[in-house]
Amino acid sequence: MTQDDDLGTIRDGAVVVEEGLIAWVGHSSEVPAADRRTDVGGRAMLPGWVDSHTHLVFDGDRSAEFEARMAGRPYAAGGIAVTTSATRAATDERLRALVGGRVAEAVAGGTTYLETKTGYGLNVEQETRSAVVAADLVDEVTYLGAHLVPDGMDADEYTDLVCGEMLDAVRPHVRWADVFCESGAFTPDQTARVLSAARAAGLGLRVHGNQMGPGQGVQLAVEYDAASVDHCNFLSAGDVDALAGSQTVATVLPACDLSTRAPLAPARRLLDAGAVLALASNCNPGTSYTTSMNFCVATAVLQMGLTIVEAVRAGTRGGARALGRDVAQVAAGVAPVGSVAVGHRADLHVLNAPAAIHLAYRPGMPLTWGVWRQGVRMV
């Protein structure tokens, strides 16, 4: 299952890798000579997962909050403050070890390209530290100083900090900026200020929007030409139409929806309308403590109405599109990710199964057999 528009799914296929890139793709009967061969024994090969939304830079445990939520307490954005305290108290060494462990866990499950965010520091020093740690360990880093207004701070004054001194300090270490446009987090006006400042600083834009209720997150993301708007649980007809008529990717986060007992994002409706869909783990300590894209894909098929082809595409090429790493988006000399095609990064995920549908057919089973990242076998 190449996710390449021309190649589609190849039965009894083969891939040749040179210097970390895919040099040839086709039927195994036509494969050119190579120095080394790996026989995967008829197993299904996919592009590595492209997880375009995570929050890996954190310390602390919120399992008690999760347990209370499962017993009926509703989710509210304020739980972020618990993680902020623990993250600020962690040493640099501990933070690096925690992030490195989560990256390794994701790779072991077939993820070969990762985005992560700051957002648990919420002051200039700590947000910068988070960005530096993330930049050393993760493919794409997003500035999320606008995650929550810290206790005791005026919301507009904090937004000024996010748009000014904090942005200036973090800017050298990140490629993207994000803002949590939601009741209890940032208002539409504050969101627009953050997006305007980040765009002026040369950062790509992302938005957390429409997670806990209807709101203006989607409309602002489209207005500001954001690369993605993520969550998308509560969408009006106008929101769906806006996404379908734009280049902004709708990123859905089913593990988070299950953990918060929210309505699943309307992935089927978005695809049918013509929107571009991405699927991501949203790994974070409060609402989606998993790096398993296999689980997210299975959920998308079993509960969100997607076919396996659609779900795999959302978790590979859709994620690449949301990160500006799809084939049509990359600059010269930058290899695309998210597809198995000549010239793309050799990021491959082999399942211990004959076809990708086994991800949903055998949900929860450890189906990752092998993972190659830039042509190097990791698992």
SULWO-V563292 format. One record per pair of residues at least 24 apart in sequence whose C-alpha atoms are under 10 Angstrom apart, sorted by the first residue. I is the first residue (numbers start at 1). J is the second residue. If there is no record, write none. Layout:
i=I j=J
i=I j=J
This chain:
i=1 j=44
i=1 j=45
i=1 j=46
i=1 j=47
i=1 j=309
i=1 j=312
i=1 j=313
i=1 j=339
i=1 j=340
i=1 j=355
i=1 j=356
i=2 j=45
i=2 j=46
i=2 j=47
i=2 j=312
i=2 j=313
i=2 j=316
i=2 j=317
i=2 j=338
i=2 j=339
i=2 j=340
i=2 j=341
i=2 j=348
i=3 j=46
i=3 j=47
i=3 j=309
i=3 j=310
i=3 j=312
i=3 j=313
i=3 j=314
i=3 j=316
i=3 j=317
i=3 j=318
i=3 j=338
i=3 j=339
i=3 j=340
i=3 j=341
i=4 j=47
i=4 j=313
i=4 j=317
i=4 j=327
i=4 j=338
i=4 j=339
i=4 j=340
i=4 j=341
i=4 j=342
i=5 j=339
i=5 j=341
i=6 j=341
i=7 j=340
i=7 j=341
i=8 j=309
i=8 j=339
i=8 j=340
i=9 j=44
i=9 j=45
i=9 j=46
i=9 j=309
i=10 j=44
i=10 j=45
i=11 j=42
i=11 j=44
i=11 j=355
i=12 j=41
i=12 j=42
i=12 j=43
i=12 j=44
i=13 j=42
i=13 j=44
i=13 j=45
i=14 j=38
i=14 j=39
i=14 j=40
i=14 j=45
i=15 j=45
i=15 j=340
i=15 j=341
i=15 j=342
i=15 j=346
i=15 j=348
i=16 j=342
i=16 j=346
i=16 j=375
i=17 j=342
i=17 j=343
i=17 j=344
i=17 j=345
i=17 j=346
i=17 j=347
i=17 j=374
i=17 j=375
i=17 j=376
i=18 j=343
i=18 j=345
i=18 j=346
i=18 j=374
i=18 j=375
i=19 j=345
i=19 j=346
i=19 j=374
i=19 j=375
i=19 j=376
i=20 j=335
i=20 j=343
i=20 j=344
i=20 j=345
i=20 j=346
i=20 j=347
i=20 j=372
i=20 j=373
i=20 j=374
i=20 j=375
i=20 j=376
i=21 j=335
i=21 j=336
i=21 j=340
i=21 j=341
i=21 j=342
i=21 j=343
i=21 j=344
i=21 j=345
i=21 j=346
i=21 j=347
i=21 j=373
i=21 j=374
i=21 j=375
i=22 j=335
i=22 j=339
i=22 j=340
i=22 j=341
i=22 j=342
i=22 j=343
i=22 j=344
i=22 j=345
i=22 j=346
i=22 j=347
i=22 j=348
i=22 j=374
i=22 j=375
i=23 j=341
i=23 j=342
i=23 j=343
i=23 j=344
i=23 j=345
i=23 j=346
i=24 j=340
i=24 j=341
i=24 j=342
i=24 j=343
i=25 j=340
i=25 j=341
i=25 j=342
i=26 j=341
i=40 j=350
i=40 j=351
i=40 j=352
i=40 j=369
i=40 j=370
i=41 j=352
i=41 j=353
i=41 j=354
i=42 j=350
i=42 j=351
i=42 j=352
i=42 j=353
i=42 j=354
i=42 j=355
i=43 j=350
i=43 j=351
i=43 j=352
i=43 j=353
i=43 j=354
i=43 j=355
i=43 j=356
i=43 j=369
i=43 j=370
i=44 j=349
i=44 j=350
i=44 j=351
i=44 j=352
i=44 j=353
i=44 j=354
i=44 j=355
i=44 j=356
i=44 j=357
i=44 j=358
i=44 j=369
i=45 j=340
i=45 j=348
i=45 j=349
i=45 j=350
i=45 j=351
i=45 j=352
i=45 j=353
i=45 j=354
i=45 j=355
i=45 j=356
i=45 j=369
i=45 j=370
i=45 j=371
i=46 j=110
i=46 j=312
i=46 j=313
i=46 j=316
i=46 j=338
i=46 j=339
i=46 j=340
i=46 j=347
i=46 j=348
i=46 j=349
i=46 j=350
i=46 j=351
i=46 j=355
i=46 j=356
i=46 j=371
i=47 j=110
i=47 j=111
i=47 j=112
i=47 j=312
i=47 j=313
i=47 j=315
i=47 j=316
i=47 j=317
i=47 j=337
i=47 j=338
i=47 j=339
i=47 j=340
i=47 j=341
i=47 j=345
i=47 j=346
i=47 j=347
i=47 j=348
i=47 j=349
i=47 j=350
i=47 j=371
i=47 j=372
i=47 j=373
i=48 j=107
i=48 j=109
i=48 j=110
i=48 j=111
i=48 j=112
i=48 j=113
i=48 j=293
i=48 j=312
i=48 j=315
i=48 j=316
i=48 j=317
i=48 j=337
i=48 j=338
i=48 j=339
i=48 j=340
i=48 j=345
i=48 j=346
i=48 j=347
i=48 j=348
i=48 j=349
i=48 j=350
i=48 j=371
i=48 j=372
i=48 j=373
i=49 j=106
i=49 j=107
i=49 j=109
i=49 j=110
i=49 j=111
i=49 j=112
i=49 j=113
i=49 j=114
i=49 j=279
i=49 j=280
i=49 j=292
i=49 j=293
i=49 j=294
i=49 j=297
i=49 j=312
i=49 j=313
i=49 j=314
i=49 j=315
i=49 j=316
i=49 j=317
i=49 j=318
i=49 j=319
i=49 j=320
i=49 j=337
i=49 j=338
i=49 j=339
i=49 j=347
i=49 j=348
i=49 j=349
i=50 j=110
i=50 j=111
i=50 j=112
i=50 j=113
i=50 j=114
i=50 j=115
i=50 j=278
i=50 j=279
i=50 j=280
i=50 j=281
i=50 j=293
i=50 j=313
i=50 j=314
i=50 j=315
i=50 j=316
i=50 j=317
i=50 j=318
i=50 j=319
i=50 j=320
i=50 j=321
i=50 j=322
i=50 j=323
i=50 j=325
i=50 j=337
i=50 j=338
i=50 j=339
i=50 j=347
i=51 j=106
i=51 j=111
i=51 j=112
i=51 j=113
i=51 j=114
i=51 j=115
i=51 j=116
i=51 j=278
i=51 j=279
i=51 j=280
i=51 j=281
i=51 j=282
i=51 j=283
i=51 j=291
i=51 j=292
i=51 j=293
i=51 j=314
i=51 j=315
i=51 j=316
i=51 j=318
i=51 j=319
i=51 j=320
i=51 j=322
i=51 j=323
i=51 j=338
i=52 j=113
i=52 j=114
i=52 j=115
i=52 j=116
i=52 j=139
i=52 j=140
i=52 j=228
i=52 j=230
i=52 j=251
i=52 j=278
i=52 j=279
i=52 j=280
i=52 j=281
i=52 j=282
i=52 j=315
i=52 j=316
i=52 j=318
i=52 j=319
i=52 j=320
i=52 j=321
i=52 j=322
i=52 j=323
i=53 j=114
i=53 j=115
i=53 j=116
i=53 j=117
i=53 j=140
i=53 j=141
i=53 j=142
i=53 j=206
i=53 j=208
i=53 j=228
i=53 j=230
i=53 j=231
i=53 j=251
i=53 j=252
i=53 j=253
i=53 j=278
i=53 j=279
i=53 j=280
i=53 j=281
i=53 j=282
i=53 j=283
i=53 j=284
i=53 j=319
i=53 j=322
i=53 j=323
i=54 j=114
i=54 j=115
i=54 j=116
i=54 j=117
i=54 j=118
i=54 j=141
i=54 j=142
i=54 j=253
i=54 j=280
i=54 j=281
i=54 j=282
i=54 j=283
i=54 j=284
i=54 j=288
i=54 j=289
i=54 j=290
i=54 j=291
i=55 j=99
i=55 j=115
i=55 j=116
i=55 j=117
i=55 j=118
i=55 j=119
i=55 j=120
i=55 j=134
i=55 j=141
i=55 j=142
i=55 j=144
i=55 j=281
i=55 j=282
i=55 j=283
i=55 j=284
i=55 j=285
i=55 j=288
i=55 j=289
i=56 j=95
i=56 j=98
i=56 j=99
i=56 j=100
i=56 j=101
i=56 j=102
i=56 j=103
i=56 j=114
i=56 j=115
i=56 j=116
i=56 j=117
i=56 j=118
i=56 j=119
i=56 j=120
i=56 j=130
i=56 j=134
i=56 j=138
i=56 j=282
i=56 j=283
i=56 j=284
i=56 j=285
i=56 j=289
i=56 j=291
i=57 j=83
i=57 j=87
i=57 j=95
i=57 j=96
i=57 j=98
i=57 j=99
i=57 j=100
i=57 j=102
i=57 j=116
i=57 j=117
i=57 j=118
i=57 j=119
i=57 j=120
i=57 j=121
i=57 j=129
i=57 j=130
i=57 j=131
i=57 j=133
i=57 j=134
i=57 j=284
i=57 j=285
i=58 j=83
i=58 j=84
i=58 j=85
i=58 j=86
i=58 j=87
i=58 j=88
i=58 j=90
i=58 j=94
i=58 j=95
i=58 j=96
i=58 j=98
i=58 j=99
i=58 j=118
i=58 j=119
i=58 j=120
i=58 j=121
i=58 j=130
i=58 j=284
i=58 j=285
i=59 j=83
i=59 j=84
i=59 j=85
i=59 j=86
i=59 j=87
i=59 j=88
i=59 j=89
i=59 j=90
i=59 j=91
i=59 j=94
i=59 j=95
i=59 j=98
i=59 j=99
i=59 j=120
i=59 j=285
i=60 j=84
i=60 j=85
i=60 j=86
i=60 j=87
i=60 j=89
i=60 j=90
i=60 j=285
i=60 j=286
i=61 j=86
i=61 j=285
i=61 j=286
i=62 j=284
i=62 j=285
i=62 j=286
i=62 j=287
i=62 j=289
i=63 j=285
i=63 j=286
i=63 j=287
i=63 j=289
i=64 j=286
i=65 j=285
i=65 j=286
i=65 j=287
i=66 j=259
i=66 j=260
i=66 j=285
i=66 j=286
i=66 j=287
i=66 j=288
i=66 j=289
i=67 j=259
i=69 j=259
i=69 j=260
i=69 j=261
i=69 j=287
i=70 j=259
i=70 j=260
i=70 j=261
i=72 j=261
i=73 j=260
i=74 j=260
i=74 j=261
i=74 j=262
i=75 j=212
i=75 j=259
i=75 j=260
i=75 j=261
i=75 j=262
i=75 j=286
i=75 j=287
i=76 j=183
i=76 j=184
i=76 j=185
i=76 j=212
i=76 j=260
i=77 j=147
i=77 j=148
i=77 j=180
i=77 j=182
i=77 j=183
i=77 j=184
i=77 j=185
i=77 j=212
i=77 j=286
i=77 j=287
i=78 j=147
i=78 j=148
i=78 j=149
i=78 j=150
i=78 j=151
i=78 j=184
i=78 j=185
i=79 j=148
i=79 j=285
i=79 j=286
i=79 j=287
i=80 j=119
i=80 j=120
i=80 j=147
i=80 j=148
i=80 j=149
i=80 j=150
i=80 j=284
i=80 j=285
i=80 j=286
i=80 j=287
i=81 j=120
i=81 j=121
i=81 j=122
i=81 j=147
i=81 j=148
i=81 j=149
i=81 j=150
i=81 j=151
i=82 j=120
i=82 j=285
i=82 j=286
i=83 j=119
i=83 j=120
i=83 j=121
i=83 j=284
i=83 j=285
i=83 j=286
i=84 j=119
i=84 j=120
i=84 j=121
i=84 j=122
i=84 j=123
i=84 j=126
i=84 j=148
i=84 j=150
i=85 j=120
i=85 j=121
i=85 j=122
i=86 j=120
i=86 j=121
i=87 j=119
i=87 j=120
i=87 j=121
i=87 j=126
i=87 j=130
i=88 j=120
i=88 j=121
i=88 j=122
i=88 j=123
i=88 j=125
i=88 j=126
i=88 j=127
i=88 j=129
i=88 j=130
i=89 j=121
i=89 j=126
i=92 j=129
i=92 j=130
i=92 j=132
i=92 j=133
i=93 j=133
i=95 j=129
i=95 j=130
i=95 j=133
i=95 j=134
i=96 j=130
i=96 j=132
i=96 j=133
i=96 j=134
i=96 j=136
i=96 j=137
i=97 j=133
i=97 j=137
i=99 j=133
i=99 j=134
i=99 j=136
i=99 j=137
i=99 j=138
i=100 j=133
i=100 j=134
i=100 j=136
i=100 j=137
i=100 j=138
i=102 j=283
i=102 j=290
i=102 j=291
i=103 j=137
i=103 j=138
i=103 j=291
i=104 j=291
i=104 j=378
i=104 j=379
i=105 j=290
i=105 j=291
i=105 j=292
i=106 j=281
i=106 j=283
i=106 j=290
i=106 j=291
i=106 j=292
i=106 j=293
i=107 j=291
i=107 j=292
i=107 j=349
i=107 j=368
i=107 j=370
i=107 j=371
i=107 j=372
i=107 j=373
i=107 j=378
i=107 j=379
i=108 j=291
i=108 j=292
i=108 j=349
i=108 j=368
i=108 j=369
i=108 j=370
i=108 j=371
i=108 j=378
i=108 j=379
i=109 j=291
i=109 j=292
i=109 j=293
i=109 j=294
i=109 j=295
i=109 j=349
i=109 j=351
i=109 j=366
i=109 j=367
i=109 j=368
i=109 j=369
i=109 j=370
i=109 j=371
i=109 j=379
i=110 j=291
i=110 j=292
i=110 j=293
i=110 j=294
i=110 j=347
i=110 j=348
i=110 j=349
i=110 j=350
i=110 j=351
i=110 j=367
i=110 j=368
i=110 j=369
i=110 j=370
i=110 j=371
i=110 j=372
i=110 j=373
i=110 j=378
i=110 j=379
i=111 j=291
i=111 j=292
i=111 j=293
i=111 j=294
i=111 j=315
i=111 j=316
i=111 j=347
i=111 j=348
i=111 j=349
i=111 j=371
i=111 j=372
i=111 j=373
i=112 j=139
i=112 j=316
i=112 j=337
i=112 j=338
i=112 j=345
i=112 j=346
i=112 j=347
i=112 j=348
i=112 j=349
i=112 j=371
i=112 j=372
i=112 j=373
i=112 j=374
i=112 j=378
i=113 j=138
i=113 j=139
i=113 j=140
i=113 j=316
i=113 j=319
i=113 j=320
i=113 j=323
i=113 j=325
i=113 j=337
i=113 j=338
i=113 j=347
i=113 j=373
i=113 j=374
i=114 j=138
i=114 j=139
i=114 j=140
i=114 j=141
i=114 j=280
i=114 j=319
i=114 j=320
i=114 j=323
i=115 j=139
i=115 j=140
i=115 j=141
i=115 j=142
i=115 j=176
i=115 j=280
i=115 j=282
i=115 j=319
i=115 j=323
i=116 j=140
i=116 j=141
i=116 j=142
i=116 j=143
i=116 j=144
i=116 j=174
i=116 j=176
i=116 j=282
i=116 j=283
i=116 j=284
i=117 j=141
i=117 j=142
i=117 j=143
i=117 j=144
i=117 j=145
i=117 j=147
i=117 j=174
i=117 j=176
i=117 j=177
i=117 j=178
i=118 j=142
i=118 j=143
i=118 j=144
i=118 j=145
i=118 j=146
i=118 j=147
i=118 j=170
i=118 j=174
i=118 j=177
i=118 j=178
i=119 j=143
i=119 j=144
i=119 j=145
i=119 j=146
i=119 j=147
i=119 j=148
i=119 j=178
i=119 j=179
i=119 j=180
i=120 j=144
i=120 j=145
i=120 j=146
i=120 j=147
i=120 j=148
i=121 j=145
i=121 j=147
i=121 j=150
i=122 j=146
i=122 j=147
i=122 j=148
i=122 j=149
i=122 j=150
i=122 j=158
i=122 j=161
i=122 j=162
i=122 j=166
i=123 j=150
i=123 j=158
i=123 j=161
i=123 j=162
i=123 j=165
i=123 j=166
i=124 j=161
i=124 j=162
i=124 j=164
i=124 j=165
i=124 j=166
i=124 j=167
i=124 j=168
i=124 j=169
i=124 j=170
i=125 j=166
i=125 j=169
i=125 j=170
i=126 j=166
i=126 j=170
i=127 j=162
i=127 j=166
i=127 j=167
i=127 j=169
i=127 j=170
i=128 j=166
i=128 j=167
i=128 j=168
i=128 j=169
i=128 j=170
i=128 j=171
i=128 j=172
i=128 j=173
i=128 j=174
i=129 j=169
i=129 j=170
i=129 j=173
i=130 j=170
i=130 j=173
i=131 j=169
i=131 j=170
i=131 j=171
i=131 j=172
i=131 j=173
i=131 j=174
i=132 j=170
i=132 j=172
i=132 j=173
i=132 j=174
i=133 j=173
i=134 j=173
i=134 j=174
i=135 j=172
i=135 j=173
i=135 j=174
i=135 j=175
i=136 j=173
i=140 j=173
i=140 j=174
i=140 j=175
i=140 j=176
i=140 j=323
i=141 j=173
i=141 j=174
i=141 j=175
i=141 j=176
i=141 j=177
i=142 j=170
i=142 j=171
i=142 j=173
i=142 j=174
i=142 j=175
i=142 j=176
i=142 j=177
i=142 j=178
i=142 j=179
i=142 j=203
i=142 j=204
i=142 j=205
i=142 j=206
i=143 j=167
i=143 j=170
i=143 j=171
i=143 j=173
i=143 j=174
i=143 j=175
i=143 j=176
i=143 j=177
i=143 j=178
i=143 j=179
i=143 j=198
i=143 j=203
i=143 j=205
i=143 j=206
i=144 j=170
i=144 j=176
i=144 j=177
i=144 j=178
i=144 j=179
i=144 j=180
i=144 j=194
i=144 j=206
i=144 j=207
i=144 j=208
i=145 j=170
i=145 j=177
i=145 j=178
i=145 j=179
i=145 j=180
i=145 j=194
i=146 j=177
i=146 j=178
i=146 j=179
i=146 j=180
i=146 j=181
i=146 j=185
i=146 j=186
i=146 j=190
i=146 j=191
i=146 j=194
i=147 j=178
i=147 j=179
i=147 j=180
i=147 j=181
i=147 j=182
i=147 j=185
i=147 j=186
i=147 j=208
i=148 j=179
i=148 j=180
i=148 j=181
i=148 j=182
i=148 j=184
i=148 j=185
i=148 j=186
i=149 j=184
i=149 j=185
i=149 j=186
i=150 j=185
i=155 j=185
i=155 j=186
i=155 j=187
i=155 j=190
i=156 j=186
i=156 j=187
i=156 j=189
i=156 j=190
i=158 j=190
i=159 j=186
i=159 j=190
i=159 j=191
i=159 j=193
i=159 j=194
i=160 j=190
i=160 j=193
i=160 j=194
i=160 j=197
i=161 j=194
i=162 j=193
i=162 j=194
i=162 j=197
i=162 j=198
i=163 j=190
i=163 j=193
i=163 j=194
i=163 j=195
i=163 j=196
i=163 j=197
i=163 j=198
i=163 j=201
i=164 j=194
i=164 j=197
i=164 j=198
i=167 j=194
i=167 j=197
i=167 j=198
i=167 j=201
i=168 j=198
i=168 j=201
i=171 j=198
i=171 j=201
i=171 j=202
i=171 j=203
i=174 j=203
i=174 j=204
i=175 j=202
i=175 j=203
i=175 j=204
i=175 j=205
i=175 j=323
i=176 j=202
i=176 j=203
i=176 j=204
i=176 j=205
i=176 j=206
i=176 j=226
i=176 j=227
i=176 j=323
i=177 j=201
i=177 j=202
i=177 j=203
i=177 j=204
i=177 j=205
i=177 j=206
i=177 j=207
i=177 j=226
i=178 j=203
i=178 j=204
i=178 j=205
i=178 j=206
i=178 j=207
i=178 j=208
i=178 j=226
i=178 j=228
i=178 j=229
i=178 j=230
i=179 j=205
i=179 j=206
i=179 j=207
i=179 j=208
i=179 j=209
i=179 j=217
i=179 j=229
i=180 j=206
i=180 j=207
i=180 j=208
i=180 j=209
i=180 j=210
i=180 j=211
i=180 j=217
i=180 j=230
i=181 j=207
i=181 j=208
i=181 j=209
i=181 j=210
i=181 j=211
i=181 j=215
i=181 j=216
i=181 j=217
i=181 j=218
i=181 j=220
i=181 j=221
i=182 j=208
i=182 j=209
i=182 j=210
i=182 j=211
i=182 j=212
i=182 j=213
i=182 j=214
i=182 j=215
i=182 j=216
i=182 j=217
i=183 j=210
i=183 j=211
i=183 j=212
i=183 j=213
i=183 j=214
i=183 j=215
i=184 j=212
i=187 j=215
i=187 j=216
i=187 j=217
i=188 j=215
i=188 j=216
i=188 j=217
i=188 j=219
i=188 j=220
i=189 j=216
i=189 j=220
i=191 j=216
i=191 j=217
i=191 j=220
i=191 j=221
i=192 j=217
i=192 j=220
i=192 j=221
i=192 j=223
i=192 j=224
i=195 j=220
i=195 j=221
i=195 j=224
i=195 j=225
i=195 j=226
i=196 j=224
i=199 j=224
i=199 j=225
i=199 j=226
i=204 j=228
i=204 j=323
i=204 j=324
i=205 j=229
i=205 j=248
i=205 j=323
i=206 j=230
i=206 j=248
i=206 j=249
i=206 j=322
i=206 j=323
i=207 j=231
i=207 j=251
i=208 j=232
i=208 j=251
i=209 j=233
i=209 j=234
i=209 j=235
i=209 j=250
i=210 j=234
i=210 j=235
i=210 j=236
i=210 j=239
i=210 j=265
i=211 j=235
i=211 j=252
i=211 j=253
i=211 j=256
i=211 j=257
i=211 j=262
i=211 j=263
i=211 j=264
i=211 j=265
i=212 j=257
i=212 j=260
i=212 j=262
i=212 j=263
i=213 j=262
i=214 j=239
i=215 j=239
i=218 j=242
i=218 j=243
i=218 j=248
i=218 j=250
i=219 j=243
i=221 j=246
i=221 j=248
i=221 j=249
i=221 j=250
i=222 j=246
i=222 j=247
i=222 j=248
i=222 j=249
i=223 j=248
i=224 j=248
i=225 j=249
i=226 j=322
i=227 j=251
i=227 j=321
i=227 j=322
i=227 j=323
i=227 j=324
i=228 j=276
i=228 j=277
i=228 j=278
i=228 j=319
i=228 j=321
i=228 j=322
i=228 j=323
i=228 j=324
i=229 j=278
i=229 j=322
i=230 j=265
i=230 j=278
i=230 j=279
i=230 j=280
i=230 j=282
i=230 j=322
i=231 j=256
i=231 j=257
i=231 j=264
i=231 j=265
i=231 j=266
i=231 j=279
i=231 j=280
i=231 j=282
i=232 j=264
i=232 j=265
i=232 j=266
i=232 j=267
i=232 j=270
i=233 j=257
i=233 j=262
i=233 j=263
i=233 j=264
i=233 j=265
i=233 j=266
i=233 j=267
i=234 j=262
i=234 j=263
i=234 j=264
i=234 j=265
i=234 j=266
i=235 j=265
i=235 j=266
i=235 j=269
i=235 j=270
i=237 j=269
i=237 j=273
i=239 j=270
i=240 j=266
i=240 j=269
i=240 j=270
i=240 j=271
i=240 j=272
i=240 j=273
i=240 j=274
i=240 j=275
i=241 j=270
i=241 j=273
i=241 j=274
i=241 j=275
i=242 j=273
i=242 j=275
i=243 j=270
i=243 j=273
i=243 j=274
i=243 j=275
i=243 j=276
i=243 j=277
i=244 j=270
i=244 j=271
i=244 j=272
i=244 j=273
i=244 j=274
i=244 j=275
i=244 j=276
i=244 j=277
i=245 j=273
i=245 j=274
i=245 j=275
i=245 j=276
i=246 j=274
i=246 j=275
i=246 j=276
i=247 j=275
i=247 j=276
i=247 j=321
i=247 j=322
i=248 j=275
i=248 j=276
i=248 j=277
i=248 j=321
i=248 j=322
i=249 j=275
i=249 j=276
i=249 j=277
i=249 j=278
i=249 j=318
i=249 j=319
i=249 j=321
i=249 j=322
i=249 j=323
i=250 j=275
i=250 j=276
i=250 j=277
i=250 j=278
i=250 j=279
i=250 j=314
i=250 j=318
i=250 j=319
i=250 j=322
i=251 j=276
i=251 j=277
i=251 j=278
i=251 j=279
i=251 j=280
i=251 j=281
i=251 j=282
i=251 j=314
i=251 j=315
i=251 j=318
i=251 j=319
i=251 j=322
i=252 j=277
i=252 j=278
i=252 j=279
i=252 j=280
i=252 j=281
i=252 j=282
i=252 j=296
i=252 j=300
i=252 j=314
i=252 j=315
i=253 j=278
i=253 j=279
i=253 j=280
i=253 j=281
i=253 j=282
i=253 j=283
i=253 j=288
i=253 j=296
i=253 j=299
i=253 j=300
i=254 j=279
i=254 j=280
i=254 j=281
i=254 j=282
i=254 j=288
i=254 j=295
i=254 j=296
i=254 j=297
i=254 j=298
i=254 j=299
i=254 j=300
i=254 j=303
i=254 j=304
i=255 j=280
i=255 j=281
i=255 j=282
i=255 j=283
i=255 j=287
i=255 j=288
i=255 j=289
i=255 j=290
i=255 j=291
i=255 j=292
i=255 j=293
i=255 j=295
i=255 j=296
i=255 j=297
i=255 j=299
i=255 j=300
i=256 j=280
i=256 j=281
i=256 j=282
i=256 j=283
i=256 j=284
i=256 j=286
i=256 j=287
i=256 j=288
i=256 j=289
i=256 j=290
i=256 j=296
i=257 j=287
i=257 j=288
i=258 j=287
i=258 j=288
i=258 j=299
i=259 j=286
i=259 j=287
i=259 j=288
i=259 j=289
i=260 j=286
i=260 j=287
i=260 j=288
i=261 j=287
i=264 j=299
i=264 j=300
i=264 j=303
i=264 j=304
i=265 j=300
i=265 j=304
i=266 j=304
i=266 j=305
i=267 j=300
i=267 j=304
i=267 j=305
i=267 j=306
i=267 j=310
i=267 j=311
i=267 j=314
i=268 j=300
i=268 j=304
i=268 j=305
i=268 j=306
i=268 j=307
i=268 j=310
i=269 j=304
i=269 j=305
i=269 j=306
i=271 j=306
i=271 j=310
i=276 j=314
i=276 j=317
i=276 j=318
i=276 j=319
i=276 j=321
i=276 j=322
i=277 j=310
i=277 j=311
i=277 j=313
i=277 j=314
i=277 j=315
i=277 j=317
i=277 j=318
i=277 j=319
i=277 j=321
i=277 j=322
i=278 j=310
i=278 j=311
i=278 j=312
i=278 j=313
i=278 j=314
i=278 j=315
i=278 j=316
i=278 j=317
i=278 j=318
i=278 j=319
i=278 j=320
i=278 j=321
i=278 j=322
i=279 j=310
i=279 j=311
i=279 j=312
i=279 j=313
i=279 j=314
i=279 j=315
i=279 j=316
i=279 j=317
i=279 j=318
i=279 j=319
i=279 j=322
i=280 j=314
i=280 j=315
i=280 j=316
i=280 j=318
i=280 j=319
i=281 j=315
i=292 j=364
i=294 j=359
i=294 j=360
i=294 j=363
i=294 j=364
i=294 j=365
i=294 j=366
i=294 j=367
i=294 j=368
i=295 j=359
i=295 j=360
i=295 j=363
i=295 j=364
i=295 j=365
i=295 j=366
i=296 j=359
i=296 j=360
i=296 j=363
i=297 j=357
i=297 j=359
i=297 j=360
i=297 j=363
i=298 j=357
i=298 j=358
i=298 j=359
i=298 j=360
i=298 j=361
i=298 j=362
i=298 j=363
i=298 j=364
i=299 j=359
i=299 j=360
i=299 j=363
i=300 j=360
i=301 j=357
i=301 j=359
i=301 j=360
i=301 j=361
i=302 j=360
i=302 j=361
i=302 j=363
i=307 j=357
i=307 j=360
i=308 j=355
i=308 j=356
i=308 j=357
i=308 j=358
i=308 j=359
i=308 j=360
i=309 j=356
i=309 j=357
i=311 j=357
i=312 j=338
i=312 j=356
i=312 j=357
i=312 j=359
i=313 j=338
i=313 j=339
i=314 j=338
i=335 j=374
i=337 j=374
i=344 j=374
i=345 j=373
i=345 j=374
i=345 j=375
i=346 j=372
i=346 j=373
i=346 j=374
i=346 j=375
i=346 j=376
i=347 j=371
i=347 j=372
i=347 j=373
i=347 j=374
i=347 j=375
i=347 j=376
i=347 j=377
i=348 j=372
i=348 j=373
i=348 j=374
i=348 j=375
i=348 j=376
i=348 j=377
i=349 j=373
i=349 j=377
i=349 j=379
i=350 j=379
